[in-house]
């Protein structure tokens, strides 16, 4: 390879790196819709595990992005 093919490292740490094709946030309405979709999937998974006999302490590590209190609330809601 030719030395001219390599570019010098000019990354400025004060300027965040922007990746080509990186996902950028949409409108607040779109983001809200996406969050609801993810939460619905997680709720469905939690409900299925609970119905299969998993305890709260067994479910919590399977969905670390959901707080244990929220999992408990979901389980209590489906019992009603």
C-alpha positions as MATLAB code, in Angstrom:
seq = 'XXXXXXXXXXXXXXXXXXXXXXXXXXXXXXXXXXXXXXXXXXXXXXXXXXXXXXXXXXXXXXXXXXXXXXXXXXXXXXXX';
ca = [
       0.000    0.000    0.000;
       1.049    3.494   -0.695;
       1.681    5.731    2.381;
      -0.646    8.280    0.811;
      -3.500    5.781    1.142;
      -3.402    6.125    4.930;
      -4.802    9.211    6.545;
      -3.361   10.672    9.720;
      -5.398   10.244   12.892;
      -7.122   13.582   13.243;
      -9.807   12.604   15.749;
     -10.524   15.435   18.146;
     -11.619   13.990   21.544;
     -13.761   17.065   22.226;
     -15.788   16.309   19.085;
     -17.838   13.098   19.295;
     -17.197   10.564   16.576;
     -20.020   10.373   14.052;
     -20.300    7.083   12.222;
     -21.526    6.981    8.659;
     -24.964    5.441    8.584;
     -25.390    5.687   12.344;
     -28.963    5.823   13.539;
     -30.134    9.252   14.443;
     -33.148    9.993   16.531;
     -36.428   10.613   14.803;
     -39.223   12.840   15.915;
     -40.396   12.492   19.526;
     -43.581   10.827   18.292;
     -41.610    8.184   16.371;
     -39.332    7.528   19.356;
     -42.336    7.120   21.634;
     -43.871    4.633   19.213;
     -40.618    2.642   19.102;
     -40.328    2.575   22.901;
     -43.893    1.333   23.239;
     -43.168   -1.459   20.768;
     -40.109   -2.602   22.737;
     -41.920   -2.387   26.053;
     -44.832   -4.433   24.681;
     -42.431   -7.167   23.602;
     -40.755   -7.173   27.008;
     -44.109   -7.252   28.785;
     -45.204  -10.188   26.637;
     -41.990  -12.041   27.492;
     -42.390  -11.344   31.212;
     -46.021  -12.508   31.116;
     -45.079  -15.736   29.298;
     -42.299  -16.504   31.775;
     -44.612  -15.815   34.719;
     -47.314  -18.047   33.253;
     -44.679  -20.755   32.760;
     -43.962  -20.642   36.498;
     -40.867  -18.416   36.644;
     -40.543  -16.342   39.814;
     -39.731  -12.631   39.949;
     -36.147  -13.438   40.955;
     -35.799  -15.741   37.947;
     -37.301  -13.259   35.460;
     -35.348  -10.171   36.555;
     -31.929  -11.327   35.250;
     -33.495  -12.267   31.904;
     -34.530   -8.649   31.235;
     -31.887   -6.478   32.950;
     -33.158   -3.351   31.161;
     -36.448   -3.555   33.101;
     -36.344   -2.604   36.795;
     -37.401   -5.350   39.195;
     -40.195   -3.147   40.592;
     -41.646   -2.745   37.100;
     -41.541   -6.517   36.535;
     -43.344   -6.967   39.851;
     -46.004   -4.443   38.785;
     -46.508   -6.251   35.456;
     -46.969   -9.576   37.254;
     -49.410   -8.054   39.732;
     -51.354   -6.427   36.887;
     -51.840   -9.700   35.022;
     -53.019  -11.432   38.214;
     -55.902   -8.941   38.511;
];
